[in-house]
């Protein structure tokens, strides 16, 4: 365990955060992998390095018991037809906690930052103050997301208790939406003063300049872009219907799919498919950038969504988004500002009607492009995230030291942080 005297020396909040913190970045996956969690862990680490302190990467963490539990998962599925969430078991959590403890013992850190790390935190024994980040809670996912439906009932309590223990151990908690933050408070008893809503950013090394993002684009055809790894869950069929309906309305259109392959039966001369683009490979990252630059709209008729990095990326290119009113998206997408949200039951005809309404009015369309880019510049970028998180990390350290030098804390007020109302 880390020497307490050494930690106290590092933890003094000099000038309200002017000294760089030593941050233990604890994650199961490799924080240097741009494909992990859609690159979010990687870009969080970069933002922490830039704005908050020195990042000590504690990961990847891959105990052997995960393979054992995965075999149990297969057996449960075969015998009962139910889902067994093998990554959310007590055995895996204990193994992860032990691995993290061993690696932390060799480091001298002020604070632990654990993105999507409930399994690690639940059985991590440490005196280092913890900041926990997630885009959702287990209660919200259960029977909402397809991967968390039809779960073995005896298993639900185990996974839920791991979530609760992780939230309880943290000094501060960060979520990208009030939808998730309020669940931490109401479902898991988190102190509202320690729960913060901080939107994520666009996962690009070099986002386009404002001039590049708002450069005039060809009017025809109307290019629709969808980025997602699961065709049905992301509403690929509805996006395809939208393409057909736009053509029926007399609007030349094209649809580009990135991240998944449509099932048989979905084919069209103006349908392009890129089943996978690896962000770790430079020319494939640039290919994705080109697709964003070419697009007219970002379409995401998702069936369930906690938060969408792809929508932040779309806004960075000045792309209006048309998506679903579900999960954490109502806070991410502000109607008429950076896009529009349609009801969950909306089909391609309604998506096409909204897109046609905007696209046929070039003044309205350009104004929406500019305000979409504005949302990226003001709040949906990693610099804005890093500046907010810096104060939250210092709050965790100050609460440990009881120094009375705690920085200003952006807390939930009516479900939305004050800083997010701007």
C-alpha positions in Angstrom: 0.0 0.0 0.0 1.2 3.5 -0.8 2.8 5.4 2.1 0.4 7.9 3.5 3.0 10.6 4.3 4.2 10.5 0.7 0.7 10.9 -0.5 0.0 13.8 1.8 3.1 15.6 0.4 1.8 15.3 -3.1 -1.8 16.1 -2.3 -1.5 19.6 -1.0 -3.7 21.8 -3.2 -1.3 24.5 -4.0 -3.0 27.5 -5.6 -6.3 25.5 -6.1 -4.8 23.0 -8.5 -1.8 24.7 -10.0 0.5 21.8 -9.1 0.1 18.9 -11.4 -1.6 15.9 -9.8 -0.3 12.3 -10.1 -3.3 10.4 -11.4 -3.6 6.7 -11.4 -5.6 5.9 -14.5 -7.2 2.5 -13.7 -8.8 0.6 -16.5 -9.3 -3.0 -17.7 -8.4 -2.1 -21.3 -5.2 -0.5 -22.7 -5.7 3.3 -22.3 -3.4 3.7 -25.4 -5.8 1.8 -27.6 -7.9 4.1 -29.7 -10.4 1.3 -30.3 -11.1 0.7 -26.6 -14.5 2.1 -25.7 -14.6 3.8 -29.1 -11.4 5.6 -28.2 -12.9 7.3 -25.2 -10.4 5.9 -22.6 -7.5 7.0 -24.9 -8.8 10.6 -25.3 -9.7 10.9 -21.6 -6.1 10.0 -20.8 -4.8 12.6 -23.2 -7.1 15.3 -21.7 -6.0 14.4 -18.2 -2.4 14.8 -19.2 -3.0 18.1 -20.8 -5.2 19.7 -18.2 -4.9 17.9 -14.9 -1.6 16.2 -14.2 0.7 13.2 -14.8 -1.2 10.1 -15.8 0.1 6.7 -14.5 -1.6 4.0 -16.5 -2.7 1.1 -14.4 -3.8 -1.3 -17.1 -4.7 -3.3 -19.0 -6.0 -5.7 -16.3 -6.9 -9.1 -17.7 -7.1 -11.8 -14.9 -7.5 -15.4 -16.0 -10.7 -15.8 -14.2 -12.4 -13.8 -17.0 -12.0 -16.8 -19.3 -13.5 -19.1 -16.6 -16.5 -16.9 -16.1 -16.9 -16.6 -19.9 -17.2 -20.4 -20.1 -19.8 -20.2 -17.4 -21.6 -17.6 -19.4 -21.8 -20.0 -22.4 -23.1 -22.8 -20.2 -25.8 -20.6 -18.7 -26.9 -19.4 -22.1 -27.0 -23.0 -23.4 -28.9 -24.4 -20.4 -31.3 -21.6 -19.5 -31.4 -19.2 -22.5 -30.5 -16.4 -20.1 -27.7 -13.9 -20.1 -24.9 -14.2 -17.5 -22.9 -11.0 -17.4 -19.5 -12.7 -16.9 -17.6 -9.4 -16.5 -19.8 -8.4 -13.6 -19.2 -11.3 -11.2 -17.7 -11.1 -7.8 -14.9 -13.5 -8.8 -13.8 -11.2 -11.6 -14.2 -8.1 -9.5 -12.0 -9.5 -6.7 -9.3 -10.5 -9.3 -9.4 -7.1 -10.9 -9.2 -5.3 -7.5 -6.2 -7.4 -6.4 -4.3 -6.8 -9.7 -5.0 -3.0 -9.4 -3.8 -3.0 -5.8 -0.5 -4.7 -6.7 0.2 -2.2 -9.5 -0.8 0.8 -7.4 1.6 -0.4 -4.7 4.5 0.5 -6.9 3.2 4.0 -7.7 3.0 7.3 -5.7 -0.4 8.8 -6.7 -2.7 11.5 -5.5 -5.9 10.2 -6.9 -7.4 7.3 -8.7 -9.4 7.9 -11.9 -11.5 4.9 -13.0 -13.5 5.2 -16.2 -16.2 2.5 -16.5 -14.3 0.7 -13.7 -17.0 -0.5 -11.4 -15.7 -4.1 -11.4 -12.3 -2.9 -10.4 -13.4 -0.4 -7.7 -15.9 -2.7 -5.9 -13.1 -4.8 -4.5 -10.2 -2.4 -4.6 -8.8 -1.8 -1.1 -6.9 1.6 -1.0 -6.7 4.8 0.9 -6.2 6.8 -2.3 -9.2 9.0 -3.1 -11.2 7.7 -6.0 -13.0 9.5 -8.9 -15.4 7.1 -10.7 -16.6 7.8 -14.2 -19.3 6.0 -16.2 -21.8 6.8 -18.9 -24.6 4.9 -17.2 -25.6 2.7 -14.3 -26.5 -0.9 -14.2 -30.1 -0.1 -13.2 -30.5 2.0 -16.3 -29.0 -0.7 -18.6 -31.0 -3.6 -17.2 -33.7 -4.5 -19.8 -33.0 -1.2 -21.7 -29.9 -2.2 -23.6 -30.1 -5.5 -25.6 -26.9 -6.8 -24.0 -28.4 -6.4 -20.6 -31.8 -7.9 -21.2 -33.0 -11.4 -20.3 -30.4 -11.5 -17.5 -30.4 -14.5 -15.1 -32.4 -13.1 -12.2 -30.1 -14.5 -9.5 -27.2 -12.7 -11.3 -28.8 -9.3 -11.3 -28.3 -8.7 -7.6 -24.6 -9.5 -7.9 -24.0 -7.1 -10.7 -26.1 -4.4 -9.1 -24.2 -4.7 -5.8 -20.8 -4.3 -7.6 -22.1 -1.1 -9.1 -23.3 0.1 -5.7 -20.0 -0.6 -4.0 -18.0 1.2 -6.7 -20.2 4.3 -6.4 -20.0 4.2 -2.6 -16.2 4.0 -2.7 -15.7 7.0 -4.9 -15.2 10.5 -3.5 -16.5 12.0 -6.7 -18.6 10.6 -9.5 -18.7 11.8 -13.2 -21.3 11.1 -15.8 -21.9 12.6 -19.3 -25.6 13.1 -18.8 -28.2 13.9 -16.1 -30.0 10.7 -17.1 -27.1 8.7 -15.7 -26.2 11.1 -12.9 -29.7 11.1 -11.4 -29.7 7.3 -11.4 -26.5 7.4 -9.3 -28.3 9.6 -6.8 -31.7 8.0 -6.8 -30.9 4.4 -7.4 -27.6 4.1 -5.6 -27.7 6.8 -2.9 -24.8 8.9 -4.2 -24.5 12.3 -2.5 -25.7 14.8 -5.1 -22.9 17.3 -4.2 -20.3 14.7 -5.4 -22.1 13.8 -8.7 -21.1 15.8 -11.8 -22.4 16.0 -15.3 -19.6 16.6 -17.8 -20.2 15.7 -21.5 -17.5 13.8 -23.3 -15.7 15.1 -26.4 -15.0 14.1 -30.0 -12.5 11.3 -30.4 -10.1 13.0 -32.9 -6.4 13.8 -32.5 -6.9 17.0 -34.5 -10.5 18.0 -34.9 -11.1 20.1 -38.0 -10.8 23.9 -37.8 -14.0 25.9 -37.8 -13.2 27.1 -41.3 -12.8 23.5 -42.6 -15.8 22.2 -40.8 -18.1 24.9 -42.2 -16.8 24.9 -45.7 -19.7 24.8 -48.2 -20.5 21.3 -49.3 -22.1 19.9 -52.5 -25.9 20.1 -52.3 -26.5 16.8 -54.2 -26.7 14.1 -53.2 -27.8 14.5 -49.5 -25.1 12.4 -47.8 -26.2 10.5 -44.7 -23.6 9.1 -42.4 -24.1 6.4 -39.7 -21.3 5.3 -37.4 -22.0 2.3 -35.2 -20.9 -1.3 -34.5 -24.4 -3.0 -34.3 -26.7 -2.6 -37.3 -30.1 -3.2 -35.6 -29.3 -1.6 -32.3 -28.1 1.6 -34.0 -31.2 1.7 -36.2 -29.5 0.8 -39.5 -32.7 -0.5 -40.9 -34.4 2.9 -40.2 -31.5 4.8 -41.8 -31.9 2.6 -44.9 -35.6 3.4 -44.9 -34.7 7.1 -44.7 -32.5 6.7 -47.8 -35.4 5.2 -49.8 -37.9 7.8 -48.5 -35.7 10.7 -49.5 -35.5 9.3 -53.0 -39.3 8.9 -53.1 -39.5 12.6 -52.1 -37.3 13.5 -55.0 -34.2 14.3 -53.0 -31.1 12.6 -54.4 -29.5 10.8 -51.3 -26.8 8.5 -50.3 -26.1 6.5 -47.1 -22.7 5.6 -45.7 -22.4 3.0 -42.9 -19.3 2.7 -40.8 -18.6 0.1 -38.2 -21.0 -2.7 -39.2 -22.2 -4.7 -42.1 -25.9 -4.7 -43.1 -27.8 -8.0 -43.2 -28.7 -9.6 -46.5 -31.5 -7.7 -48.3 -30.1 -4.3 -47.6 -28.5 -3.2 -50.8 -28.7 0.0 -52.9 -26.5 1.7 -55.5 -26.1 4.7 -53.1 -25.3 2.6 -50.0 -21.6 2.5 -49.0 -20.4 0.2 -46.2 -17.1 0.4 -44.3 -17.4 -2.6 -41.8 -14.5 -1.4 -39.7 -12.1 1.5 -39.6 -9.2 1.1 -37.2 -8.5 4.4 -35.4 -5.1 3.0 -34.4 -4.1 3.1 -38.2 -3.5 6.6 -39.5 -4.9 6.2 -43.0 -8.0 4.6 -41.6 -8.5 7.5 -39.2 -8.2 9.8 -42.1 -10.7 7.8 -44.1 -13.2 8.3 -41.3 -12.4 12.0 -41.2 -13.1 12.2 -45.0 -16.5 10.6 -44.5 -17.4 13.1 -41.9 -16.3 15.9 -44.2 -18.4 14.6 -47.1 -21.6 14.1 -45.1 -24.6 16.3 -45.0 -26.3 14.8 -41.9 -25.3 12.3 -39.2 -28.2 9.9 -38.7 -28.5 7.6 -35.7 -31.9 6.1 -35.1 -30.5 4.2 -32.1 -32.7 1.9 -30.0 -30.8 2.6 -26.8 -27.9 5.0 -26.1 -26.1 6.2 -23.0 -24.0 8.8 -24.7 -22.8 9.0 -28.3 -19.2 10.0 -29.0 -20.1 9.8 -32.7 -22.6 12.7 -32.3 -19.8 14.8 -30.8 -17.6 13.9 -33.7 -20.3 14.9 -36.1 -20.8 18.3 -34.5 -17.0 18.9 -34.7 -17.5 18.7 -38.5 -20.5 21.0 -38.4 -22.9 18.1 -39.1 -26.4 18.4 -37.8 -27.5 15.1 -36.2 -30.9 13.4 -36.4 -31.3 10.7 -33.7 -33.6 9.2 -31.1 -35.0 10.7 -28.0 -33.7 8.0 -25.6 -31.2 7.5 -22.8 -28.7 10.3 -22.4 -29.2 11.8 -25.8 -31.8 14.5 -24.9 -29.0 16.4 -23.1 -26.4 15.9 -25.8 -28.6 17.0 -28.7 -30.4 20.3 -28.2 -33.3 20.5 -30.6 -32.8 23.1 -33.4 -29.3 23.8 -32.2 -27.1 20.8 -33.0 -29.8 18.5 -34.4 -33.1 16.9 -33.7 -34.4 13.9 -31.8 -37.3 11.9 -32.9 -39.5 9.5 -30.9 -38.3 5.9 -30.5 -41.1 4.6 -32.6 -40.3 7.0 -35.6 -39.4 5.2 -38.8 -37.7 6.2 -42.0 -40.5 8.4 -43.3 -40.3 10.7 -40.2 -36.5 10.9 -40.4 -36.7 11.7 -44.1 -39.4 14.3 -43.5 -37.2 16.1 -40.9 -34.1 15.9 -43.0 -36.0 17.1 -46.1 -37.4 20.1 -44.2 -33.9 21.2 -43.2 -32.0 20.4 -46.3 -34.4 22.1 -48.7 -33.9 25.4 -46.8 -30.2 26.3 -47.4 -30.2 29.2 -45.0 -31.7 27.1 -42.2 -29.3 24.2 -43.0 -26.2 26.5 -42.9 -27.4 28.1 -39.6 -27.8 24.6 -38.1 -24.3 23.6 -39.3 -22.9 26.7 -37.6 -24.7 26.1 -34.3 -23.8 22.4 -34.4 -20.1 23.3 -34.6 -20.7 25.9 -31.9 -21.9 23.1 -29.5 -18.7 21.2 -30.2 -16.6 24.3 -29.5 -18.4 25.2 -26.3 -19.0 21.9 -24.5 -18.5 18.7 -26.6 -14.7 18.7 -26.7 -12.1 17.1 -24.6 -10.5 20.4 -23.5 -13.8 21.5 -22.0 -14.0 18.1 -20.3 -10.5 18.3 -19.0 -11.0 21.7 -17.4 -14.1 20.6 -15.6 -12.6 17.3 -14.5 -9.5 19.1 -13.1 -11.6 20.7 -10.4 -13.4 17.4 -9.7 -10.1 15.6 -9.2 -8.9 18.3 -6.8 -12.2 18.1 -4.9 -11.5 14.4 -4.3 -8.0 15.1 -3.1 -9.1 18.0 -0.9 -11.8 15.8 0.7 -9.1 13.3 1.6 -6.8 15.9 3.1 -9.7 17.8 4.7 -7.6 20.9 3.9 -10.5 23.3 3.5 -9.1 24.1 0.0 -11.7 22.3 -2.0 -12.3 23.9 -5.5 -15.6 25.0 -6.7 -17.7 21.9 -7.4 -20.2 21.8 -10.3 -23.1 19.8 -8.7 -26.4 18.6 -9.9 -29.1 21.2 -9.7 -32.5 20.0 -11.1 -30.7 17.3 -12.9 -28.3 19.5 -14.8 -25.0 21.0 -13.7 -25.0 24.8 -13.7 -22.1 25.0 -16.1 -24.1 22.9 -18.7 -26.9 25.5 -18.9 -24.8 27.9 -20.9 
